[in-house]
């Protein structure tokens, strides 16, 4: 089969489009014919410098195939696979949990200490076929395209878990969405508007902010021009917002904290600009703020998102589609922040 692989970390030049053997799969697994696979920033970090990938490559587990956001059809099933049949249209839950720990048993598999991410610890969807546990294959209706389905597992699942499960966003609240042009940001904007919140959004260009306003953003801020917390406080008459969706990290941390209202909740899922952020503890307790982390989401939440997308209550934002062999170009688009929404790789 054809796949995008790499055997050493580095620039996009390390990505090769080549022939590799089809995956062999066990009795509890299925083989999926990949129709579409979305590109995530984690793919870029994995390709460039993530130590987990470096360790995998150093063990001789090469080449590696990226891709966590996968949609396609079941091509073959193992002997004990149940609930899916050959030809079923599916989207894949991105995390493979252990299935036996207390977190898994209570339906919080995104907290499993030994979970693996498809395309990170395992080979992923930058290929014509991928193998996964049968439990990871979630059936999708004909009304949901493979392109839209592939946009959902990482970005929409992450944004949903952040806003709805962790922050418990409510109608009428004010929410600040950072980096609205990215996958998580654009997903967060849609989810917040569906919930009935007022959305303030930041981005690095006026073009992206115009797109955000078309999607329903109420107030937009070019973070390159100004301290966005000043605009937030001005727009809320000094009150601040109820929720901040934070996925940038060190570069925006202090402004994000400063943007919160009393009893405000900051929920963070990423650190693309650095791991360490400082906080004024006195303001934390005086304003009774809540700071929480969030990582991906559960299969139950993903099924909810598939249902909403099938009803067209959520419509994934797609920047563009590219053929699989142009994965390097897709990486460059994300690295240079030239996308608004998801970039999807498509098998011809």
N, C-alpha and C positions, 0 to 999 in steps of 0.2 A: 504494500500500500504506500501511497505518498504521504509524507509528513514533513512538518517543519521541526528540525532538531538542532540541538547544539551540544557540543562536547566540552566546551570551556566557556567561562563567563567573559563578557566584554561588550562591545558595541553591537549594533544591529548586524554587523558583518559576520558575527559568529553563527547567525541563523542560516540553516541550509535547508533547501527544499529537495528532498531525496526519497529514495525507496527504502523502506524498513519492513520487517516482517509484521504480519497482522498479529495482534495480541492473542495469546492463548488464555482461556478463562476457565475458572473452576465451577463446580456444581452450583454454587450459590450466586454466580455472577451471570451477567448478560453481555453480549457484544452489541454495541450500538454503532450503526452507520451514521457518522457525523454529517449533518447537513449544514449547521452553522455553529460558530464558536466566537464569543465576544472576547475582546481584548481588555485586560485590566492592568492597572498600574502595578499590581503585584507581579504580573508577568515580566514587566520591565525590571523591577527590582531583582527578581529571580535570575533574569538573564545577566544583569550587571554585577550584583554583589551579595545577594543573600547568602549567609553562611550555610544554611541548610542545604542549598543547592550545591554550594562548593564542596560540602562534605559528601554529598551523593555522587558528584562527578569524580571526586578523589578516590572513592571506593571502586571506581571502574564501572559504576552503574550508568553507562553511557550508551547511546546519546539520550538526552532528556527531551521530552515533548511537553510543552506548556499547554495551558488552556483549561480553565475551570468552569466557564459558562457555556454549556453544551446543550444543543437540541438536535434531535435526529430520530431515527426509527430503529426499533429492535431488529437486529439481523439474525442473532442466534441466542438461545437461552440454555443455561445449564440444567442438569437433570432435576435439581430440587428447586429451581426458580419458580415462584408462584406470583400470580397477580399481573403478569405481563406476558404477552405473546408476540411471536414474530410479526413484524409489520406495524406494531403499535407506535404511534407518534408520542415522543417523550421529551421532557426536559429533565436534566439531571440535577439532583440536589448535590451541591458541591462538596460537602463534607462527608467523610466516611468515619463514623464514630465506632467505638469499640462494641457498643450494644449491650454491655454487661455491667457498667459502672452505675452508681446511684444517679448521676446526672442523666444518663441515657434512659434509665428506667422511669424517670419522672418527666420525660419528654423535653429535657433541656440538653439535647445532644450537642449543641454548640458550646457547651461548657466542658465537654469530655476532654480529659487531660491527654488522651492518646489518639485523638481524632487526626485524620489525615485529610488534606485538601487535594482533590483531584487536580492534576496539572502542576502540583507543587511537590508533595511527597510521592505522588504517583505520576505516571504518564497521563497526559490530558488530551484535549480536543483539537489541537493543531494537527489534525490527522484525518484520514478517511474513516478510521474505526477507533473506538476506545472501549475498554472493558471496565465495568463497574459492578458493585454489588447490586443485585436485583432490586433491593429496597431503595436504591437511589434513583430509580427510573420512575418518574411521575408522568402519568398519561396527560396529554394535552388535547383539547378538542380541535377539530378541523378549522374552527373560526380563529384560532391563534396561530399565526405564522411562525415558522421556525426562526425567522429573523427576530421577531418580537420576543419569542420564548427565550432565546439565547441572551437577550439583554437583561433578563430578570434575576437569575440566581445570585449573583454577587451584589450588584448595585441596588436593585429593588429590595432584595431580602435584607441587606444591611440597613438601608434607609428605613424600612418598615420596622425592623426590630428596634432601631434607635428611637424613632419618633413615637411609635404606637405602644411597643412593649416596655421599653425602658423609661422614656420621658413621659409617656401617657398623655400625649398632646390632645387637647380638647378644643371643641369648636369655639371660635371667638378669641383664642389666644394669639399672641404675637410670637412668631418663630423666625429666627435668623438662620438662613441657609448659607453656609460658606461654600465658595467654589461651585456656583450653581451650574457652570458649564460642564462639569465632569459627570460621570455616571451616577455616583451617589448623590451629588448635588441636584441634578435634574430629576432624579427619582424622588428625592426628598421634597422638592418643590411640588411635584404632582401629588404626592401623598398628603402633604400639608394642606393643599387646596381642597382635595377630596374630603379632608377632615373638617374643613370650614375655618381654618386658621388664616390670619393675615400674615403674609410672607414678606420679609425683607431679605434680599439676596445680594451676595457679593460675587464679583467676577473680575477678571483682569483686563477686559476690553469692553468698549461700548457696544460692539456688535453682539457679544454674548449677553450683555444686559438687555439689549433690545429683544433678543430671543426669549429671555426670561420673562419680560413683560408680556410678550405674546402668549406665554404659557400661563399667565395669571399672577406673576409676581407684582406685589403692590408697591414696593419701594426697592430700587436697585442702587447699588453702590459700587463704583470702581475702586477697588482696594489699593490700586497703585497710585491713586491721586490723593487719598486722604485716609486718616485714621477712621476706620469704619465705625468704631464705637461712638465717635462724636456724632455721626449721622444718625445712628440708631437712637441715641439719647435725645437728639433733637426731634426725630420723627415720632417719638413716644412721649413727648413733653417731659423728658427727664426721667421717666419711669424705667425704661429698659424693656427688654423682651422676656417672655416667659420661658422660652426654650432656645438654645443655640445648638445647631447641628454642626459639630466641629470635627473636621477630618483632615486638617492641615498640619496641626502640631505647633512646634515652638514659635514659628513666625507670627502666628495669630493668637496664641494662647492668652496673653494679657488683655488684648482687645476684646476677645470673646468673653472673658470673665467680666470685664468692665461693661459689657453690653447687657448684662443680666439685670432683670428687675428683682425686687425682694421676692423671696421664695422661688427664684428662677432656677431652671435646671439646664446644666450643660451636659451634653452627651457626646462622647468622643469615640471614634472608631479608627483613627489613623494618625500617622505622624510623618507625613511626606516631607516636612521641613525640619524634622528633628524630634527626639524623644523627650527632651527635658523642657518643662514649662514651669514658671514660678507663679505663686499665688499669694496675695495678701490675706493672711489667715484672719486678721481682724475683720476685714470686709466680708470674708466668707461667713463668719458666724453672725456678724451684725445684720447682714442681709438675709441670713438663713438660706444660703445657696446650697444646691445639690450638684455635685460633680460626679458623673458616672461614666463607666466604660461600656462599650458594646462591641460585640464581635459576631458578624454574620447573623444567623437566625436558625429557626427550626424547620423541619419538613412541614409541619402543620402550617407555619406562617407562609411557606412557599406555596402550598396548596391554596391558601387564601388569595395570594397574589395572582396565581394562575386563573382562579375563578374571577377575580376583578378584571383582569386583562381580557378574558374571554367575553365578559359583559361590556367591554370597551369603557369601563370606568377608569381604568388606567391604560395609557397607551405609551409604551416605552419610546423614549426619544432616541432615534437612530441618527448619528451624524453621517455615516456612510457605510456601505458594504464594500469589501475588497475580496478578490479571490485569495485562497489560502496561500499561494506562492508569494503574495505580497505582504506577508506578515511583518517583515522589516519596516515597510512603509507605514503600516498601522502603528507599530511601536514608536516611530518617529513622530507621528501625529500627536500621540499622547504625551511624549516627552516634551514636545514643544508647545503643548497646551493649545493645539490648533483645532481641537474637536469640541463640539457641543453635543453631549450625549454619547452614546455607545458607538464604537467602531466594531463591525462584525466581519469575521472571516467566513467566507462561503466556499463550500466544496462544489465544484462545477458538476 
